[in-house]
């Protein structure tokens, strides 16, 4: 993870395609996938429309798969390659936003995991006090931060075990939901609009999953064994993430027939708890909390890589402590001081998502147009003479502005946020990405004419 080298040393490229598959499988096995499925139904879609939205939304993990494949080909992590696209100085802004996004969502997941851990103890009659909640925070966060001492190969093995353990337990929960689902009601759901319902549902899934994970994809792809076929890296990243997410979302579509309030619930975990037998309560919260840990491991690792790429040179131990302190302080503030902070904080992270959607679109288009024969290592070095790559920077700024013009949520409404964009910030992520692609191709054609 040091910034001293650009390419990952050959001795560190130890990940097999199978380990890559389980890494992404584990990161997407969390039972929030059930909630995503219920949210799809809230767009007033039929059963088959909901299932196809879940399928297409899950398959947008082809975007991280593509980024991971480039990372393997070059042997370089995500935002070191991004230096070639934006310049060493120009890259620092999207790089910092990616770090902020990773740390932010990591804090959200640690907070959620702490609350679920606390709820699990409640099922065995452990008193719920501020002290027990603090102990839950220390234990849950400690498990995440402990991962910082392991290398990629060890982390991949841990993710494999977590995939089997929590994947199996989640499957048991899924079977329970399917047994209690009202299949007649599911098949009787009336079809909705493909434009105003189905498309926003797909955008919601992509914005909340694949696009967010794109910035971490090459951080794993770069460590894949060099003899691995690029297609194997692509498919194991794509399907490793898409498979569990699709299955869980399809289950969530059926679960919505049991618990119609799931999509809009302020605490969806408690709603799902009410849909299972009481005797399974302890295991339910164990699965819910444990399923978040793999997501935290991926986010924590990429956050530390991104901090190094920005140019903040600290030792691995210092980076570990710094991130732990930041995340613990955010968690303490939310859990013990201001409970209202979390919803506003997530809105802020959604704004960052628009910036990162335009980043990944520009990164991929730049790779197609300018890096067909590979990346110039000199452009990715910290002391590169190309400080600002203006075509990439200008495209990113224009695309991000376009995204905000169509954004609509509780905190902000853009001037063009009408029709299908009203109260749907996820579609703005798509607008941002499409605008980035168009501007990049215009810039490239202008450059060829010159």
C-alpha positions in Angstrom: 0.0 0.0 0.0 3.0 2.3 0.1 3.2 5.2 -2.3 6.9 4.5 -3.0 6.1 2.2 -6.0 3.5 2.5 -8.7 3.1 -1.1 -9.7 2.3 -3.9 -7.2 5.4 -6.1 -6.7 5.1 -9.4 -8.5 5.6 -11.3 -5.1 2.4 -9.7 -3.8 0.2 -10.7 -6.7 -1.2 -13.8 -5.0 -5.0 -13.6 -5.5 -6.6 -16.3 -7.5 -9.9 -15.7 -9.5 -11.7 -17.8 -6.8 -10.4 -15.6 -4.0 -11.5 -12.6 -5.9 -15.0 -14.1 -6.4 -15.4 -14.7 -2.6 -14.0 -11.3 -1.7 -16.8 -9.6 -3.7 -19.4 -12.3 -2.8 -18.7 -11.6 0.9 -18.9 -7.9 0.5 -22.5 -8.2 -1.0 -24.0 -10.9 1.2 -25.4 -8.5 3.7 -29.1 -8.7 4.3 -29.6 -5.1 3.2 -30.1 -6.7 -0.2 -33.5 -7.7 1.1 -34.3 -4.0 1.7 -33.1 -3.1 -1.8 -35.6 -5.7 -3.2 -38.4 -4.1 -1.2 -37.5 -0.7 -2.4 -37.7 -1.9 -6.0 -41.3 -2.9 -5.4 -42.0 0.6 -4.0 -41.5 1.9 -7.6 -44.9 0.3 -8.3 -43.6 -2.5 -10.5 -44.9 -6.0 -11.3 -43.2 -9.1 -9.9 -41.3 -9.7 -13.2 -40.4 -6.1 -13.7 -39.0 -6.0 -10.1 -37.0 -9.2 -10.7 -35.5 -7.9 -14.0 -34.7 -4.6 -12.4 -32.9 -6.5 -9.7 -31.0 -8.6 -12.3 -29.9 -5.6 -14.5 -29.1 -3.6 -11.4 -26.9 -6.4 -10.0 -25.2 -6.9 -13.4 -24.0 -3.3 -13.4 -21.2 -4.7 -11.3 -19.7 -5.2 -14.8 -18.4 -1.6 -14.1 -16.2 -2.7 -11.1 -15.4 -5.8 -13.1 -14.0 -3.7 -15.9 -12.0 -1.5 -13.5 -10.6 -4.6 -11.8 -9.5 -6.0 -15.2 -7.6 -2.8 -16.0 -6.0 -3.0 -12.5 -4.9 -6.5 -13.1 -3.5 -5.7 -16.6 -1.5 -2.8 -15.2 -0.7 -4.1 -11.8 -1.7 -0.7 -10.3 -4.4 0.3 -7.8 -7.4 2.4 -8.8 -6.4 6.0 -8.0 -2.8 5.6 -9.0 -4.1 4.8 -12.5 -6.4 7.8 -12.2 -3.4 10.1 -12.1 -2.9 9.4 -15.8 -6.5 10.5 -16.4 -6.5 13.7 -14.3 -2.8 14.5 -13.6 -1.0 14.1 -10.3 -2.5 17.3 -8.8 -5.8 17.1 -10.6 -6.4 13.6 -9.3 -6.2 14.7 -5.7 -9.8 16.0 -5.6 -11.6 12.9 -6.8 -9.1 10.8 -4.9 -9.9 12.8 -1.7 -13.7 12.4 -2.4 -13.2 8.7 -2.8 -11.4 8.5 0.5 -14.1 10.5 2.2 -16.7 8.3 0.7 -15.0 5.1 1.8 -14.5 6.4 5.4 -18.0 7.8 5.5 -19.7 4.5 4.5 -17.3 2.6 6.7 -18.5 4.7 9.6 -22.2 4.1 8.7 -21.6 0.4 8.5 -19.7 0.3 11.9 -22.6 2.2 13.5 -25.2 -0.1 11.9 -23.2 -3.2 13.0 -22.9 -1.9 16.5 -26.7 -1.4 16.8 -27.3 -4.9 15.4 -24.8 -6.4 17.8 -26.6 -4.6 20.6 -30.0 -5.9 19.4 -28.5 -9.4 19.3 -27.5 -9.2 22.9 -31.1 -8.0 23.8 -32.5 -11.4 22.5 -30.6 -13.2 25.2 -31.7 -10.6 27.8 -28.5 -8.6 28.2 -29.5 -5.1 29.6 -29.4 -2.3 27.0 -27.4 0.5 28.5 -25.0 3.1 27.1 -22.1 1.0 28.5 -23.2 -2.2 26.7 -23.6 -0.2 23.5 -20.1 1.2 23.9 -18.8 -2.4 24.4 -20.6 -3.5 21.2 -18.9 -0.6 19.3 -15.5 -1.6 20.6 -15.9 -5.2 19.7 -17.4 -4.7 16.3 -15.0 -1.9 15.3 -12.1 -3.9 16.7 -12.9 -6.8 14.4 -12.8 -4.4 11.4 -9.6 -2.6 12.4 -7.9 -5.9 13.2 -8.1 -6.7 9.5 -5.6 -3.8 8.9 -2.7 -6.0 10.0 -3.4 -8.7 7.4 -2.1 -8.9 3.8 -4.3 -9.3 0.7 -4.0 -13.1 0.6 -5.0 -13.5 4.2 -7.9 -11.1 3.8 -9.1 -13.0 0.8 -9.1 -16.2 2.9 -11.1 -14.5 5.7 -13.6 -13.2 3.1 -13.9 -16.8 1.7 -14.8 -18.1 5.2 -17.2 -15.2 5.8 -18.9 -16.0 2.5 -19.6 -19.6 3.5 -20.6 -18.9 7.1 -22.9 -15.8 6.6 -23.9 -16.9 3.1 -25.2 -20.2 4.5 -27.1 -18.5 7.4 -28.5 -15.9 5.0 -29.8 -18.7 2.8 -31.6 -20.1 5.8 -33.3 -16.7 6.3 -34.1 -16.5 2.6 -35.9 -19.9 2.8 -37.9 -18.7 5.8 -39.0 -15.6 3.9 -39.9 -17.7 0.8 -42.0 -20.1 2.9 -44.0 -17.2 4.4 -44.2 -15.1 1.2 -47.6 -14.4 -0.3 -46.8 -15.7 -3.8 -50.3 -14.9 -5.1 -50.0 -11.3 -4.1 -46.5 -11.2 -5.7 -47.7 -12.4 -9.0 -50.7 -10.2 -8.9 -48.7 -7.0 -8.6 -49.7 -4.7 -11.5 -47.0 -3.6 -14.0 -45.7 -0.1 -13.8 -43.9 2.3 -16.1 -40.6 1.1 -17.6 -39.4 4.7 -17.8 -40.7 6.3 -14.6 -40.5 3.2 -12.5 -38.2 0.4 -13.8 -35.4 2.7 -14.9 -35.2 4.7 -11.6 -35.2 1.3 -9.8 -32.2 0.1 -11.7 -30.5 3.5 -11.2 -31.1 3.2 -7.5 -29.4 -0.2 -7.3 -26.4 0.8 -9.4 -25.9 4.0 -7.4 -26.0 2.2 -4.1 -23.8 -0.7 -5.1 -21.7 -1.1 -8.2 -20.8 2.6 -8.8 -19.8 3.0 -5.1 -17.6 -0.1 -5.3 -15.9 0.9 -8.6 -13.3 2.9 -6.8 -12.1 -0.2 -4.8 -12.2 -2.6 -7.8 -8.6 -2.2 -9.0 -7.3 -2.2 -5.4 -8.1 -5.9 -5.6 -7.6 -6.5 -9.3 -4.0 -5.2 -9.1 -3.1 -8.1 -6.6 -4.5 -10.9 -8.9 -1.9 -13.4 -10.0 -0.4 -12.2 -13.3 -1.1 -15.5 -15.1 -4.8 -15.1 -14.6 -6.8 -14.4 -17.7 -8.3 -10.8 -17.8 -11.7 -12.3 -18.5 -11.5 -14.4 -15.3 -10.8 -11.2 -13.3 -13.7 -9.5 -14.9 -16.3 -12.3 -14.4 -15.2 -13.2 -10.9 -15.5 -9.6 -9.8 -18.8 -9.1 -11.6 -20.5 -12.3 -10.7 -19.0 -12.5 -7.3 -20.8 -9.3 -6.4 -23.9 -9.7 -8.6 -24.9 -13.2 -7.6 -25.6 -12.7 -3.9 -27.0 -9.2 -4.5 -29.5 -10.4 -7.1 -30.7 -13.4 -5.0 -31.2 -11.2 -1.9 -33.0 -8.5 -3.9 -35.3 -11.1 -5.4 -36.0 -12.4 -1.9 -36.7 -8.8 -0.8 -39.3 -8.5 -3.6 -41.2 -11.5 -2.1 -40.5 -10.3 1.5 -42.4 -7.1 0.7 -45.6 -9.2 0.5 -45.1 -10.1 4.1 -43.8 -6.7 5.4 -45.1 -3.9 3.1 -43.5 -1.3 5.3 -40.0 -2.6 4.7 -39.0 -0.2 2.0 -39.9 2.9 4.0 -39.0 1.7 7.5 -36.5 3.8 9.5 -35.2 0.6 11.0 -35.6 -2.1 8.3 -33.7 -4.7 10.4 -36.5 -4.6 13.0 -39.1 -5.0 10.3 -37.3 -8.1 9.0 -37.0 -9.4 12.5 -40.7 -9.4 12.8 -41.0 -11.7 9.7 -39.0 -14.6 11.2 -39.7 -17.0 14.1 -38.7 -15.7 17.5 -36.3 -18.6 18.2 -34.2 -17.5 15.2 -33.8 -14.0 16.7 -30.2 -14.4 18.0 -29.0 -15.9 14.8 -30.8 -13.3 12.7 -29.0 -10.4 14.3 -25.7 -12.3 14.2 -26.2 -12.7 10.4 -27.2 -9.1 10.0 -24.2 -7.8 12.0 -21.7 -10.3 10.6 -22.8 -9.7 7.0 -21.7 -6.1 7.4 -18.1 -7.0 8.4 -17.0 -8.1 4.9 -18.2 -4.8 3.5 -16.2 -3.0 6.2 -13.0 -5.0 5.3 -13.1 -3.9 1.7 -13.9 -0.3 2.5 -11.2 -0.1 5.2 -8.5 -1.4 3.0 -9.4 0.9 0.1 -9.7 3.9 2.4 -6.1 3.4 3.5 -4.8 2.8 0.0 -6.6 6.1 -1.1 -5.0 8.1 1.7 -1.6 7.0 0.6 -2.4 7.8 -3.1 -3.5 11.3 -2.2 0.1 11.9 -1.0 -0.3 11.8 2.8 2.8 9.7 3.6 2.4 7.9 6.9 3.3 4.4 8.1 0.8 1.6 7.8 0.5 1.6 11.6 -0.2 5.4 11.7 -2.7 5.1 8.9 -4.5 2.3 10.8 -4.7 4.3 13.9 -5.8 7.5 12.1 -8.7 5.8 10.3 -9.7 4.0 13.5 -9.8 7.2 15.5 -11.9 9.0 12.8 -14.4 6.2 12.5 -14.7 5.7 16.2 -15.3 9.5 16.8 -18.0 9.6 14.1 -19.6 6.5 15.6 -19.6 7.9 19.2 -21.1 11.1 18.0 -23.9 9.4 16.2 -24.6 6.7 18.8 -24.3 8.8 22.0 -24.7 12.5 21.0 -26.7 13.2 17.9 -28.9 10.5 16.4 -30.2 12.9 13.7 -26.7 13.3 12.3 -26.7 10.0 10.4 -29.5 10.8 7.9 -27.8 14.1 7.0 -24.5 12.4 6.8 -25.8 9.9 4.3 -27.2 12.7 2.1 -23.7 14.2 2.0 -22.4 10.8 0.9 -25.0 10.6 -1.8 -23.7 13.9 -3.2 -20.2 12.4 -3.3 -21.7 9.5 -5.2 -22.6 11.9 -8.1 -19.0 13.1 -8.2 -17.6 9.5 -8.2 -20.0 8.4 -11.0 -18.6 11.0 -13.3 -15.1 10.0 -12.2 -15.5 6.3 -13.1 -17.1 7.1 -16.4 -14.2 9.4 -17.3 -11.7 6.9 -16.0 -13.1 4.1 -18.3 -13.5 6.3 -21.4 -10.0 7.6 -20.9 -8.8 4.0 -20.7 -10.6 3.1 -24.0 -9.4 6.2 -25.9 -5.9 6.8 -24.7 -4.6 3.7 -22.9 -5.2 0.9 -25.5 -1.6 0.0 -25.3 -1.3 0.3 -21.6 -0.6 3.1 -19.1 2.6 5.1 -19.1 4.2 4.5 -15.7 5.7 8.0 -15.7 2.1 9.5 -15.7 1.2 7.5 -12.6 4.3 8.4 -10.5 3.8 10.9 -7.7 6.4 13.2 -9.2 5.0 13.1 -12.7 5.6 16.2 -14.8 1.9 16.2 -15.9 0.2 17.9 -12.9 -3.1 18.6 -14.6 -4.7 16.6 -17.4 -7.2 19.3 -18.4 -9.5 17.2 -20.7 -10.2 14.8 -17.9 -10.6 17.5 -15.3 -12.9 19.7 -17.4 -15.0 16.7 -18.3 -15.3 15.7 -14.7 -16.4 19.2 -13.6 -19.0 19.5 -16.4 -20.4 16.0 -15.8 -20.6 16.6 -12.0 -22.5 19.9 -12.5 -24.9 18.1 -14.8 -25.5 15.5 -12.1 -26.3 18.2 -9.5 -28.7 20.0 -12.0 -30.9 16.8 -12.0 -30.5 15.9 -8.3 -33.5 15.8 -6.0 -33.5 14.8 -2.3 -34.5 16.0 1.1 -31.7 18.5 1.3 -31.4 19.9 -2.3 -33.3 20.1 -5.5 -31.7 20.9 -8.8 -33.4 23.2 -11.4 -34.0 20.3 -13.8 -35.1 17.8 -11.2 -38.6 17.3 -12.6 -40.6 14.3 -13.9 -38.7 11.1 -13.4 -35.9 13.0 -11.6 -38.2 14.3 -8.9 -37.3 12.9 -5.5 -34.9 10.5 -7.2 -31.2 11.4 -6.7 -30.1 8.0 -8.1 -31.0 8.9 -11.7 -28.8 12.0 -11.3 -25.9 9.6 -10.9 -26.7 8.1 -14.3 -27.0 11.6 -15.8 -23.6 12.5 -14.4 -22.0 9.3 -15.9 -23.6 9.8 -19.3 -22.6 13.5 -19.4 -19.0 12.4 -18.6 -18.9 9.9 -21.5 -20.3 12.5 -24.0 -17.9 15.3 -23.0 -14.9 12.9 -23.0 -15.7 11.8 -26.6 -16.2 15.4 -27.7 -12.8 16.3 -26.2 -11.1 13.4 -27.8 -12.5 14.3 -31.3 -11.4 17.9 -30.9 -8.0 16.7 -29.9 -7.8 14.5 -33.1 -8.8 17.4 -35.3 -6.1 19.5 -33.8 
